[in-house]
Amino acid sequence: MIDRDMTEWAKAGKNPHYRPRKLSEKLGYLTEECGEVLAAVGKTQGWGPESTNPDPGGGETNCEWVLRELDDLELAIGIARRALLEVKESK
């Protein structure tokens, strides 16, 4: 059976060493990504979608940042959903 989480993690270009494996890690990853989306959206609301981070190497616009974080959140949602469904179905 193919590990869908591993496949999607690799497709997203994530380091396999950091892939969440236990339910608590998967829920933690979901929580982290929710927070990152909130931070990106909050910054975009305050400074606008075309604003960029003034720090060196911060060439990404707020719009690009939000989109990147949404991609990460979608990955986290899929991983958490599959893990929770597995728990539900095991009962």
DAPE-V692745 format. One record per residue. N is the residue number from 1. RES is the residue in three letters. PHI is phi in whole degrees, 0 to 359 (999 if undefined). Layout:
# DAPE-V692745
<<N RES PHI> <N RES PHI>>
This chain:
# DAPE-V692745
<<1 MET 999> <2 ILE 283> <3 ASP 278> <4 ARG 298> <5 ASP 300> <6 MET 296> <7 THR 298> <8 GLU 292> <9 TRP 298> <10 ALA 294> <11 LYS 299> <12 ALA 279> <13 GLY 77> <14 LYS 275> <15 ASN 291> <16 PRO 298> <17 HIS 297> <18 TYR 262> <19 ARG 294> <20 PRO 292> <21 ARG 244> <22 LYS 274> <23 LEU 304> <24 SER 298> <25 GLU 291> <26 LYS 293> <27 LEU 289> <28 GLY 296> <29 TYR 296> <30 LEU 299> <31 THR 299> <32 GLU 301> <33 GLU 292> <34 CYS 300> <35 GLY 297> <36 GLU 291> <37 VAL 295> <38 LEU 301> <39 ALA 297> <40 ALA 294> <41 VAL 292> <42 GLY 299> <43 LYS 295> <44 THR 293> <45 GLN 297> <46 GLY 282> <47 TRP 245> <48 GLY 97> <49 PRO 290> <50 GLU 267> <51 SER 294> <52 THR 239> <53 ASN 290> <54 PRO 286> <55 ASP 295> <56 PRO 304> <57 GLY 82> <58 GLY 265> <59 GLY 282> <60 GLU 285> <61 THR 285> <62 ASN 300> <63 CYS 300> <64 GLU 296> <65 TRP 296> <66 VAL 299> <67 LEU 298> <68 ARG 295> <69 GLU 292> <70 LEU 295> <71 ASP 300> <72 ASP 296> <73 LEU 294> <74 GLU 299> <75 LEU 298> <76 ALA 297> <77 ILE 298> <78 GLY 299> <79 ILE 297> <80 ALA 294> <81 ARG 299> <82 ARG 296> <83 ALA 295> <84 LEU 291> <85 LEU 295> <86 GLU 297> <87 VAL 296> <88 LYS 299> <89 GLU 285> <90 SER 281> <91 LYS 269>>
